[in-house]
């Protein structure tokens, strides 16, 4: 369990973003909320790709898409179902960028040693 503590923390942050942030933001507007959630999801996926060396990180885009689906019925309407695919792609791109950053920083550390 301790092995996955960083990943679990990021998953919990993602749950907070999808379930509690819309409640706390109030009347920001639908487009503003979508953009805010996309940006935060993108940065969290970069973070998990960068700091994680475990294979659990590869499930992050799928988990993000699945976590968003219940919020559709809580905060939005059925027309927002397509956004789960958008969040999947957003998280996948961020994960790849994070993994590239991880490889670059490891390579740089090896050069400096």
MOPAC internal coordinates of N, CA, C and O (Angstrom, degrees):
PM7 1SCF
backbone

  N    0.0000 0     0.00 0     0.00 0    0    0    0
  C    1.4504 1     0.00 0     0.00 0    1    0    0
  C    1.5262 1   110.94 1     0.00 0    2    1    0
  O    1.2310 1   120.82 1   139.13 1    3    2    1
  N    1.3394 1   116.03 1   -40.87 1    3    2    1
  C    1.4469 1   119.92 1   179.12 1    5    3    2
  C    1.5276 1   111.14 1   -64.68 1    6    5    3
  O    1.2310 1   121.27 1   153.62 1    7    6    5
  N    1.3254 1   115.18 1   -26.38 1    7    6    5
  C    1.4540 1   121.89 1   179.32 1    9    7    6
  C    1.5328 1   111.36 1   -61.96 1   10    9    7
  O    1.2310 1   120.79 1   147.91 1   11   10    9
  N    1.3231 1   116.09 1   -32.09 1   11   10    9
  C    1.4634 1   121.62 1  -176.78 1   13   11   10
  C    1.5356 1   112.78 1  -105.84 1   14   13   11
  O    1.2310 1   119.30 1  -160.05 1   15   14   13
  N    1.3014 1   118.94 1    19.95 1   15   14   13
  C    1.4685 1   120.39 1  -173.47 1   17   15   14
  C    1.5305 1   112.65 1   -64.23 1   18   17   15
  O    1.2310 1   119.91 1   141.72 1   19   18   17
  N    1.3376 1   117.78 1   -38.28 1   19   18   17
  C    1.4723 1   119.84 1   178.81 1   21   19   18
  C    1.5213 1   111.18 1   -65.73 1   22   21   19
  O    1.2310 1   121.16 1   137.41 1   23   22   21
  N    1.3220 1   115.38 1   -42.59 1   23   22   21
  C    1.4607 1   119.33 1  -179.30 1   25   23   22
  C    1.5242 1   111.31 1   -66.72 1   26   25   23
  O    1.2310 1   120.57 1   139.33 1   27   26   25
  N    1.3344 1   116.51 1   -40.67 1   27   26   25
  C    1.4713 1   120.47 1   179.25 1   29   27   26
  C    1.5218 1   110.09 1   -63.06 1   30   29   27
  O    1.2310 1   120.24 1   140.17 1   31   30   29
  N    1.3263 1   117.15 1   -39.83 1   31   30   29
  C    1.4665 1   120.27 1   178.44 1   33   31   30
  C    1.5286 1   110.83 1   -61.83 1   34   33   31
  O    1.2310 1   120.08 1   138.86 1   35   34   33
  N    1.3161 1   117.46 1   -41.14 1   35   34   33
  C    1.4604 1   120.24 1   179.75 1   37   35   34
  C    1.5264 1   110.80 1   -69.47 1   38   37   35
  O    1.2310 1   120.12 1   140.81 1   39   38   37
  N    1.3234 1   117.38 1   -39.19 1   39   38   37
  C    1.4641 1   120.10 1   175.88 1   41   39   38
  C    1.5318 1   110.56 1   -61.70 1   42   41   39
  O    1.2310 1   120.26 1   138.68 1   43   42   41
  N    1.3268 1   117.12 1   -41.32 1   43   42   41
  C    1.4680 1   120.21 1   178.43 1   45   43   42
  C    1.5314 1   111.27 1   -65.61 1   46   45   43
  O    1.2310 1   120.29 1   142.24 1   47   46   45
  N    1.3297 1   117.06 1   -37.76 1   47   46   45
  C    1.4658 1   119.74 1   175.01 1   49   47   46
  C    1.5230 1   111.38 1   -62.46 1   50   49   47
  O    1.2310 1   120.75 1   140.46 1   51   50   49
  N    1.3285 1   116.17 1   -39.54 1   51   50   49
  C    1.4624 1   120.00 1   178.24 1   53   51   50
  C    1.5246 1   110.91 1   -64.61 1   54   53   51
  O    1.2310 1   120.34 1   139.88 1   55   54   53
  N    1.3203 1   116.95 1   -40.12 1   55   54   53
  C    1.4707 1   120.31 1   176.53 1   57   55   54
  C    1.5204 1   110.01 1   -61.95 1   58   57   55
  O    1.2310 1   120.31 1   136.61 1   59   58   57
  N    1.3333 1   117.01 1   -43.39 1   59   58   57
  C    1.4637 1   120.77 1   176.92 1   61   59   58
  C    1.5235 1   111.01 1   -58.96 1   62   61   59
  O    1.2310 1   120.45 1   136.61 1   63   62   61
  N    1.3280 1   116.75 1   -43.39 1   63   62   61
  C    1.4601 1   121.42 1  -178.36 1   65   63   62
  C    1.5210 1   111.17 1   -62.10 1   66   65   63
  O    1.2310 1   119.88 1   136.21 1   67   66   65
  N    1.3125 1   117.83 1   -43.79 1   67   66   65
  C    1.4634 1   120.69 1  -176.58 1   69   67   66
  C    1.5270 1   113.44 1   -78.22 1   70   69   67
  O    1.2310 1   119.84 1   145.19 1   71   70   69
  N    1.3252 1   117.92 1   -34.81 1   71   70   69
  C    1.4574 1   119.39 1  -171.25 1   73   71   70
  C    1.5277 1   114.28 1  -101.69 1   74   73   71
  O    1.2310 1   119.68 1   146.16 1   75   74   73
  N    1.3205 1   118.22 1   -33.84 1   75   74   73
  C    1.4592 1   119.28 1  -176.13 1   77   75   74
  C    1.5209 1   113.75 1  -104.41 1   78   77   75
  O    1.2310 1   119.78 1   147.29 1   79   78   77
  N    1.3036 1   118.02 1   -32.71 1   79   78   77
  C    1.4581 1   120.78 1  -178.25 1   81   79   78
  C    1.5344 1   113.00 1   -60.48 1   82   81   79
  O    1.2310 1   118.88 1   136.33 1   83   82   81
  N    1.3336 1   119.74 1   -43.67 1   83   82   81
  C    1.4771 1   117.82 1   177.33 1   85   83   82
  C    1.5274 1   112.91 1   -60.71 1   86   85   83
  O    1.2310 1   120.22 1   148.13 1   87   86   85
  N    1.3177 1   117.18 1   -31.87 1   87   86   85
  C    1.4580 1   120.71 1   178.51 1   89   87   86
  C    1.5323 1   110.57 1   -71.84 1   90   89   87
  O    1.2310 1   120.49 1   142.97 1   91   90   89
  N    1.3221 1   116.67 1   -37.03 1   91   90   89
  C    1.4556 1   120.92 1  -177.55 1   93   91   90
  C    1.5288 1   113.00 1   -78.34 1   94   93   91
  O    1.2310 1   120.12 1   153.39 1   95   94   93
  N    1.3257 1   117.37 1   -26.61 1   95   94   93
  C    1.4564 1   120.81 1  -175.22 1   97   95   94
  C    1.5282 1   113.29 1   -76.90 1   98   97   95
  O    1.2310 1   120.22 1   158.57 1   99   98   97
  N    1.2885 1   117.19 1   -21.43 1   99   98   97
  C    1.4564 1   119.56 1   177.95 1  101   99   98
  C    1.5164 1   112.33 1    72.64 1  102  101   99
  O    1.2310 1   120.37 1    50.08 1  103  102  101
  N    1.3335 1   116.90 1  -129.92 1  103  102  101
  C    1.4578 1   122.40 1  -173.96 1  105  103  102
  C    1.5270 1   110.30 1   -99.48 1  106  105  103
  O    1.2310 1   120.34 1  -108.19 1  107  106  105
  N    1.3037 1   116.96 1    71.81 1  107  106  105
  C    1.4624 1   121.59 1   179.06 1  109  107  106
  C    1.5284 1   110.95 1   -89.93 1  110  109  107
  O    1.2310 1   120.28 1   161.69 1  111  110  109
  N    1.3051 1   117.07 1   -18.31 1  111  110  109
  C    1.4547 1   121.36 1  -177.07 1  113  111  110
  C    1.5138 1   110.65 1    99.26 1  114  113  111
  O    1.2310 1   121.07 1   -27.01 1  115  114  113
  N    1.3120 1   115.55 1   152.99 1  115  114  113
  C    1.4649 1   120.27 1  -175.06 1  117  115  114
  C    1.5212 1   112.11 1   -66.29 1  118  117  115
  O    1.2310 1   120.17 1   134.47 1  119  118  117
  N    1.3160 1   117.29 1   -45.53 1  119  118  117
  C    1.4625 1   120.51 1  -178.78 1  121  119  118
  C    1.5291 1   111.26 1   -66.05 1  122  121  119
  O    1.2310 1   120.51 1   139.35 1  123  122  121
  N    1.3006 1   116.63 1   -40.65 1  123  122  121
  C    1.4652 1   120.61 1   177.92 1  125  123  122
  C    1.5137 1   111.83 1   -62.86 1  126  125  123
  O    1.2310 1   120.64 1   140.07 1  127  126  125
  N    1.3255 1   116.37 1   -39.93 1  127  126  125
  C    1.4589 1   119.98 1   179.10 1  129  127  126
  C    1.5211 1   111.14 1   -67.66 1  130  129  127
  O    1.2310 1   120.30 1   138.08 1  131  130  129
  N    1.3237 1   117.03 1   -41.92 1  131  130  129
  C    1.4695 1   120.66 1   179.23 1  133  131  130
  C    1.5250 1   110.03 1   -62.30 1  134  133  131
  O    1.2310 1   120.29 1   134.54 1  135  134  133
  N    1.3265 1   117.06 1   -45.46 1  135  134  133
  C    1.4623 1   120.38 1   179.75 1  137  135  134
  C    1.5202 1   111.89 1   -64.62 1  138  137  135
  O    1.2310 1   120.32 1   139.25 1  139  138  137
  N    1.3162 1   116.99 1   -40.75 1  139  138  137
  C    1.4533 1   120.75 1   178.29 1  141  139  138
  C    1.5252 1   111.05 1   -62.81 1  142  141  139
  O    1.2310 1   120.29 1   134.90 1  143  142  141
  N    1.3174 1   117.05 1   -45.10 1  143  142  141
  C    1.4664 1   121.03 1   179.08 1  145  143  142
  C    1.5270 1   111.28 1   -65.80 1  146  145  143
  O    1.2310 1   120.31 1   141.25 1  147  146  145
  N    1.3268 1   117.01 1   -38.75 1  147  146  145
  C    1.4669 1   119.98 1   177.38 1  149  147  146
  C    1.5264 1   111.96 1   -63.18 1  150  149  147
  O    1.2310 1   120.46 1   135.80 1  151  150  149
  N    1.3048 1   116.73 1   -44.20 1  151  150  149
  C    1.4624 1   120.89 1  -179.16 1  153  151  150
  C    1.5247 1   110.73 1   -64.88 1  154  153  151
  O    1.2310 1   120.21 1   134.41 1  155  154  153
  N    1.3163 1   117.21 1   -45.59 1  155  154  153
  C    1.4598 1   120.57 1  -179.36 1  157  155  154
  C    1.5257 1   110.28 1   -65.66 1  158  157  155
  O    1.2310 1   119.87 1   137.94 1  159  158  157
  N    1.3224 1   117.85 1   -42.06 1  159  158  157
  C    1.4657 1   121.11 1   178.17 1  161  159  158
  C    1.5211 1   110.57 1   -62.89 1  162  161  159
  O    1.2310 1   120.24 1   139.41 1  163  162  161
  N    1.3045 1   117.14 1   -40.59 1  163  162  161
  C    1.4578 1   121.16 1   178.63 1  165  163  162
  C    1.5302 1   110.89 1   -61.05 1  166  165  163
  O    1.2310 1   119.90 1   133.39 1  167  166  165
  N    1.3281 1   117.80 1   -46.61 1  167  166  165
  C    1.4587 1   120.88 1  -179.08 1  169  167  166
  C    1.5249 1   112.10 1   -69.01 1  170  169  167
  O    1.2310 1   120.14 1   143.41 1  171  170  169
  N    1.3251 1   117.33 1   -36.59 1  171  170  169
  C    1.4667 1   119.23 1   176.21 1  173  171  170
  C    1.5201 1   111.33 1   -66.10 1  174  173  171
  O    1.2310 1   120.04 1   143.03 1  175  174  173
  N    1.3235 1   117.53 1   -36.97 1  175  174  173
  C    1.4623 1   119.53 1   178.81 1  177  175  174
  C    1.5287 1   111.11 1   -71.20 1  178  177  175
  O    1.2310 1   119.65 1   144.68 1  179  178  177
  N    1.3174 1   118.27 1   -35.32 1  179  178  177
  C    1.4701 1   120.24 1   173.03 1  181  179  178
  C    1.5243 1   109.23 1   -62.13 1  182  181  179
  O    1.2310 1   120.76 1   136.27 1  183  182  181
  N    1.3023 1   116.16 1   -43.73 1  183  182  181
  C    1.4643 1   120.94 1  -179.20 1  185  183  182
  C    1.5246 1   111.80 1   -61.84 1  186  185  183
  O    1.2310 1   119.92 1   134.38 1  187  186  185
  N    1.3209 1   117.76 1   -45.62 1  187  186  185
  C    1.4590 1   119.36 1  -179.41 1  189  187  186
  C    1.5240 1   110.88 1   -67.97 1  190  189  187
  O    1.2310 1   119.67 1   145.65 1  191  190  189
  N    1.3081 1   118.24 1   -34.35 1  191  190  189
  C    1.4571 1   120.61 1   176.66 1  193  191  190
  C    1.5129 1   112.44 1   -69.44 1  194  193  191
  O    1.2310 1   120.55 1   149.23 1  195  194  193
  N    1.3091 1   116.56 1   -30.77 1  195  194  193
  C    1.4472 1   121.75 1  -176.82 1  197  195  194
  C    1.5299 1   112.38 1   -79.99 1  198  197  195
  O    1.2310 1   120.40 1   135.54 1  199  198  197
  N    1.3371 1   116.83 1   -44.46 1  199  198  197
  C    1.4621 1   119.09 1  -172.15 1  201  199  198
  C    1.5218 1   114.00 1   -93.84 1  202  201  199
  O    1.2310 1   119.78 1   163.13 1  203  202  201
  N    1.3077 1   118.03 1   -16.87 1  203  202  201
  C    1.4605 1   119.99 1  -173.78 1  205  203  202
  C    1.5180 1   111.41 1   -93.73 1  206  205  203
  O    1.2310 1   121.57 1   -42.51 1  207  206  205
  N    1.3132 1   114.60 1   137.49 1  207  206  205
  C    1.4546 1   120.06 1   173.10 1  209  207  206
  C    1.5268 1   110.56 1  -114.59 1  210  209  207
  O    1.2310 1   120.50 1  -174.57 1  211  210  209
  N    1.3222 1   116.65 1     5.43 1  211  210  209
  C    1.4655 1   121.98 1  -179.56 1  213  211  210
  C    1.5160 1   111.23 1   -92.28 1  214  213  211
  O    1.2310 1   120.83 1   -22.61 1  215  214  213
  N    1.2914 1   116.02 1   157.39 1  215  214  213
  C    1.4671 1   121.11 1  -178.11 1  217  215  214
  C    1.5282 1   112.51 1   -74.25 1  218  217  215
  O    1.2310 1   119.89 1   166.70 1  219  218  217
  N    1.3196 1   117.81 1   -13.30 1  219  218  217
  C    1.4638 1   121.16 1  -179.98 1  221  219  218
  C    1.5284 1   111.19 1   -63.30 1  222  221  219
  O    1.2310 1   120.08 1   157.17 1  223  222  221
  N    1.3273 1   117.46 1   -22.83 1  223  222  221
  C    1.4705 1   119.89 1  -178.75 1  225  223  222
  C    1.5245 1   112.62 1   -64.26 1  226  225  223
  O    1.2310 1   120.03 1   155.13 1  227  226  225
  N    1.3289 1   117.55 1   -24.87 1  227  226  225
  C    1.4605 1   120.50 1  -178.82 1  229  227  226
  C    1.5253 1   112.40 1   -69.84 1  230  229  227
  O    1.2310 1   120.02 1   161.74 1  231  230  229
  N    1.3189 1   117.57 1   -18.26 1  231  230  229
  C    1.4632 1   121.49 1   178.03 1  233  231  230
  C    1.5225 1   112.47 1   -85.65 1  234  233  231
  O    1.2310 1   120.07 1   171.83 1  235  234  233
  N    1.3276 1   117.48 1    -8.17 1  235  234  233
  C    1.4588 1   120.86 1  -174.04 1  237  235  234
  C    1.5277 1   113.64 1   -56.97 1  238  237  235
  O    1.2310 1   118.19 1   132.45 1  239  238  237
  N    1.3386 1   121.05 1   -47.55 1  239  238  237
  C    1.4745 1   118.77 1   179.34 1  241  239  238
  C    1.5293 1   113.04 1   -60.55 1  242  241  239
  O    1.2310 1   120.27 1   140.94 1  243  242  241
  N    1.3158 1   117.08 1   -39.06 1  243  242  241
  C    1.4691 1   120.02 1   178.69 1  245  243  242
  C    1.5237 1   111.04 1   -67.28 1  246  245  243
  O    1.2310 1   120.34 1   137.96 1  247  246  245
  N    1.3111 1   116.95 1   -42.04 1  247  246  245
  C    1.4672 1   120.67 1   178.88 1  249  247  246
  C    1.5170 1   110.66 1   -64.08 1  250  249  247
  O    1.2310 1   120.24 1   139.98 1  251  250  249
  N    1.3237 1   117.14 1   -40.02 1  251  250  249
  C    1.4655 1   121.01 1   178.45 1  253  251  250
  C    1.5273 1   110.24 1   -60.52 1  254  253  251
  O    1.2310 1   120.55 1   133.41 1  255  254  253
  N    1.3204 1   116.56 1   -46.59 1  255  254  253
  C    1.4687 1   120.37 1  -179.88 1  257  255  254
  C    1.5266 1   110.73 1   -63.09 1  258  257  255
  O    1.2310 1   120.20 1   138.15 1  259  258  257
  N    1.3140 1   117.22 1   -41.85 1  259  258  257
  C    1.4662 1   120.49 1  -179.83 1  261  259  258
  C    1.5236 1   112.25 1   -70.97 1  262  261  259
  O    1.2310 1   120.26 1   145.44 1  263  262  261
  N    1.3319 1   117.10 1   -34.56 1  263  262  261
  C    1.4669 1   119.91 1   177.42 1  265  263  262
  C    1.5229 1   112.12 1   -67.58 1  266  265  263
  O    1.2310 1   120.42 1   150.80 1  267  266  265
  N    1.3100 1   116.80 1   -29.20 1  267  266  265
  C    1.4587 1   119.46 1  -178.58 1  269  267  266
  C    1.5258 1   112.48 1   -74.26 1  270  269  267
  O    1.2310 1   119.81 1   150.81 1  271  270  269
  N    1.3117 1   117.97 1   -29.19 1  271  270  269
  C    1.4711 1   121.31 1  -174.30 1  273  271  270
  C    1.5301 1   113.02 1   -57.14 1  274  273  271
  O    1.2310 1   117.99 1   132.93 1  275  274  273
  N    1.3358 1   121.43 1   -47.07 1  275  274  273
  C    1.4787 1   118.60 1   177.97 1  277  275  274
  C    1.5232 1   113.91 1   -63.49 1  278  277  275
  O    1.2310 1   120.07 1   151.18 1  279  278  277
  N    1.3407 1   117.47 1   -28.82 1  279  278  277
  C    1.4629 1   118.67 1   179.79 1  281  279  278
  C    1.5224 1   111.86 1   -69.27 1  282  281  279
  O    1.2310 1   120.41 1   158.69 1  283  282  281
  N    1.3085 1   116.83 1   -21.31 1  283  282  281
  C    1.4645 1   120.62 1   177.00 1  285  283  282
  C    1.5261 1   109.77 1   -59.53 1  286  285  283
  O    1.2310 1   121.10 1   137.78 1  287  286  285
  N    1.3071 1   115.49 1   -42.22 1  287  286  285
  C    1.4655 1   119.98 1  -177.42 1  289  287  286
  C    1.5224 1   112.21 1   -83.71 1  290  289  287
  O    1.2310 1   120.14 1   162.81 1  291  290  289
  N    1.3372 1   117.33 1   -17.19 1  291  290  289
  C    1.4690 1   120.59 1   178.41 1  293  291  290
  C    1.5241 1   110.88 1   -85.81 1  294  293  291
  O    1.2310 1   119.99 1   129.63 1  295  294  293
  N    1.3412 1   117.62 1   -50.37 1  295  294  293
  C    1.4612 1   121.43 1  -172.41 1  297  295  294
  C    1.5239 1   114.74 1  -108.95 1  298  297  295
  O    1.2310 1   120.03 1   152.21 1  299  298  297
  N    1.3112 1   117.55 1   -27.79 1  299  298  297
  C    1.4620 1   121.26 1  -171.54 1  301  299  298
  C    1.5219 1   109.15 1  -116.98 1  302  301  299
  O    1.2310 1   120.14 1    20.90 1  303  302  301
  N    1.3234 1   117.35 1  -159.10 1  303  302  301
  C    1.4585 1   121.23 1   172.92 1  305  303  302
  C    1.5263 1   109.19 1  -125.88 1  306  305  303
  O    1.2310 1   120.55 1     0.37 1  307  306  305
  N    1.3155 1   116.56 1  -179.63 1  307  306  305
  C    1.4593 1   121.43 1  -172.74 1  309  307  306
  C    1.5301 1   113.13 1   -63.25 1  310  309  307
  O    1.2310 1   120.05 1   159.34 1  311  310  309
  N    1.3074 1   117.50 1   -20.66 1  311  310  309
  C    1.4631 1   119.49 1   179.75 1  313  311  310
  C    1.5283 1   111.65 1   -68.77 1  314  313  311
  O    1.2310 1   119.69 1   165.03 1  315  314  313
  N    1.3269 1   118.20 1   -14.97 1  315  314  313
  C    1.4639 1   121.63 1   179.10 1  317  315  314
  C    1.5245 1   112.26 1   -85.98 1  318  317  315
  O    1.2310 1   120.13 1  -174.92 1  319  318  317
  N    1.3144 1   117.36 1     5.08 1  319  318  317
  C    1.4610 1   120.23 1  -179.37 1  321  319  318
  C    1.5261 1   112.21 1   -62.31 1  322  321  319
  O    1.2310 1   119.93 1   148.05 1  323  322  321
  N    1.3043 1   117.75 1   -31.95 1  323  322  321
  C    1.4633 1   122.08 1   178.89 1  325  323  322
  C    1.5255 1   111.16 1   -63.86 1  326  325  323
  O    1.2310 1   120.42 1   156.56 1  327  326  325
  N    1.3193 1   116.80 1   -23.44 1  327  326  325
  C    1.4611 1   120.48 1  -179.26 1  329  327  326
  C    1.5227 1   111.99 1   -66.84 1  330  329  327
  O    1.2310 1   119.75 1   156.64 1  331  330  329
  N    1.3209 1   118.07 1   -23.36 1  331  330  329
  C    1.4648 1   119.05 1   177.06 1  333  331  330
  C    1.5285 1   110.44 1   -64.15 1  334  333  331
  O    1.2310 1   120.31 1   145.37 1  335  334  333
  N    1.3175 1   117.02 1   -34.63 1  335  334  333
  C    1.4707 1   120.33 1   175.89 1  337  335  334
  C    1.5238 1   109.88 1   -69.62 1  338  337  335
  O    1.2310 1   120.44 1   140.98 1  339  338  337
  N    1.3191 1   116.76 1   -39.02 1  339  338  337
  C    1.4619 1   121.21 1   178.32 1  341  339  338
  C    1.5296 1   110.02 1   -62.67 1  342  341  339
  O    1.2310 1   120.39 1   137.57 1  343  342  341
  N    1.3341 1   116.86 1   -42.43 1  343  342  341
  C    1.4637 1   119.97 1   178.19 1  345  343  342
  C    1.5276 1   111.39 1   -66.98 1  346  345  343
  O    1.2310 1   120.04 1   145.35 1  347  346  345
  N    1.3264 1   117.52 1   -34.65 1  347  346  345
  C    1.4628 1   120.85 1   176.09 1  349  347  346
  C    1.5287 1   110.57 1   -61.79 1  350  349  347
  O    1.2310 1   120.49 1   131.56 1  351  350  349
  N    1.3186 1   116.68 1   -48.44 1  351  350  349
  C    1.4690 1   121.18 1   179.91 1  353  351  350
  C    1.5290 1   110.52 1   -65.21 1  354  353  351
  O    1.2310 1   120.41 1   137.75 1  355  354  353
  N    1.3135 1   116.82 1   -42.25 1  355  354  353
  C    1.4549 1   122.30 1   178.86 1  357  355  354
  C    1.5330 1   110.73 1   -59.13 1  358  357  355
  O    1.2310 1   120.59 1   133.26 1  359  358  357
  N    1.3278 1   116.48 1   -46.74 1  359  358  357
  C    1.4646 1   120.73 1   179.78 1  361  359  358
  C    1.5198 1   111.86 1   -68.60 1  362  361  359
  O    1.2310 1   120.04 1   143.87 1  363  362  361
  N    1.3241 1   117.52 1   -36.13 1  363  362  361
  C    1.4645 1   120.45 1   179.31 1  365  363  362
  C    1.5297 1   110.83 1   -66.34 1  366  365  363
  O    1.2310 1   120.01 1   137.02 1  367  366  365
  N    1.3178 1   117.59 1   -42.98 1  367  366  365
  C    1.4646 1   121.15 1   178.29 1  369  367  366
  C    1.5281 1   110.29 1   -64.50 1  370  369  367
  O    1.2310 1   120.46 1   136.14 1  371  370  369
  N    1.3201 1   116.73 1   -43.86 1  371  370  369
  C    1.4622 1   120.13 1   177.77 1  373  371  370
  C    1.5133 1   112.34 1   -62.86 1  374  373  371
  O    1.2310 1   120.31 1   141.47 1  375  374  373
  N    1.3301 1   117.00 1   -38.53 1  375  374  373
  C    1.4621 1   121.35 1   178.92 1  377  375  374
  C    1.5240 1   110.95 1   -63.59 1  378  377  375
  O    1.2310 1   120.45 1   137.52 1  379  378  377
  N    1.3167 1   116.74 1   -42.48 1  379  378  377
  C    1.4659 1   120.59 1   178.42 1  381  379  378
  C    1.5225 1   110.49 1   -64.60 1  382  381  379
  O    1.2310 1   119.98 1   137.49 1  383  382  381
  N    1.3173 1   117.64 1   -42.51 1  383  382  381
  C    1.4648 1   120.96 1   178.04 1  385  383  382
  C    1.5282 1   109.93 1   -62.87 1  386  385  383
  O    1.2310 1   120.14 1   137.51 1  387  386  385
  N    1.3198 1   117.33 1   -42.49 1  387  386  385
  C    1.4571 1   120.78 1   178.11 1  389  387  386
  C    1.5150 1   112.52 1   -63.27 1  390  389  387
  O    1.2310 1   120.07 1   141.16 1  391  390  389
  N    1.3314 1   117.47 1   -38.84 1  391  390  389
  C    1.4631 1   120.33 1   178.54 1  393  391  390
  C    1.5285 1   110.76 1   -67.88 1  394  393  391
  O    1.2310 1   120.18 1   143.31 1  395  394  393
  N    1.3236 1   117.26 1   -36.69 1  395  394  393
  C    1.4674 1   120.57 1   176.34 1  397  395  394
  C    1.5285 1   110.06 1   -65.06 1  398  397  395
  O    1.2310 1   120.39 1   136.63 1  399  398  397
  N    1.3270 1   116.86 1   -43.37 1  399  398  397
  C    1.4639 1   120.21 1   177.32 1  401  399  398
  C    1.5209 1   110.93 1   -61.84 1  402  401  399
  O    1.2310 1   120.40 1   141.66 1  403  402  401
  N    1.3232 1   116.84 1   -38.34 1  403  402  401
  C    1.4628 1   121.57 1   177.96 1  405  403  402
  C    1.5224 1   110.08 1   -61.32 1  406  405  403
  O    1.2310 1   120.35 1   132.50 1  407  406  405
  N    1.3166 1   116.94 1   -47.50 1  407  406  405
  C    1.4684 1   121.06 1   179.46 1  409  407  406
  C    1.5271 1   111.23 1   -62.85 1  410  409  407
  O    1.2310 1   120.15 1   139.47 1  411  410  409
  N    1.3250 1   117.31 1   -40.53 1  411  410  409
  C    1.4631 1   120.57 1  -179.84 1  413  411  410
  C    1.5230 1   111.90 1   -66.73 1  414  413  411
  O    1.2310 1   119.99 1   139.27 1  415  414  413
  N    1.3283 1   117.63 1   -40.73 1  415  414  413
  C    1.4592 1   119.61 1  -179.62 1  417  415  414
  C    1.5142 1   111.24 1   -71.42 1  418  417  415
  O    1.2310 1   119.65 1   143.83 1  419  418  417
  N    1.3169 1   118.28 1   -36.17 1  419  418  417
  C    1.4644 1   120.64 1   176.65 1  421  419  418
  C    1.5268 1   109.75 1   -65.95 1  422  421  419
  O    1.2310 1   120.40 1   138.17 1  423  422  421
  N    1.3123 1   116.84 1   -41.83 1  423  422  421
  C    1.4619 1   121.11 1   179.23 1  425  423  422
  C    1.5230 1   110.39 1   -63.89 1  426  425  423
  O    1.2310 1   120.10 1   139.12 1  427  426  425
  N    1.3261 1   117.41 1   -40.88 1  427  426  425
  C    1.4529 1   121.96 1   179.68 1  429  427  426
  C    1.5274 1   110.46 1   -66.37 1  430  429  427
  O    1.2310 1   120.24 1   140.76 1  431  430  429
  N    1.3324 1   117.15 1   -39.24 1  431  430  429
  C    1.4601 1   120.53 1   178.46 1  433  431  430
  C    1.5239 1   110.89 1   -65.15 1  434  433  431
  O    1.2310 1   120.20 1   141.76 1  435  434  433
  N    1.3246 1   117.22 1   -38.24 1  435  434  433
  C    1.4700 1   120.68 1   179.26 1  437  435  434
  C    1.5210 1   110.91 1   -67.64 1  438  437  435
  O    1.2310 1   120.27 1   144.85 1  439  438  437
  N    1.3279 1   117.08 1   -35.15 1  439  438  437
  C    1.4626 1   120.92 1   179.09 1  441  439  438
  C    1.5286 1   110.22 1   -68.58 1  442  441  439
  O    1.2310 1   120.60 1   140.29 1  443  442  441
  N    1.3231 1   116.46 1   -39.71 1  443  442  441
  C    1.4588 1   120.68 1  -178.67 1  445  443  442
  C    1.5278 1   112.45 1   -71.34 1  446  445  443
  O    1.2310 1   119.75 1   157.64 1  447  446  445
  N    1.3074 1   118.09 1   -22.36 1  447  446  445
  C    1.4642 1   120.50 1   179.50 1  449  447  446
  C    1.4766 1   108.34 1   -79.93 1  450  449  447
  O    1.2310 1   120.10 1   180.00 1  451  450  449

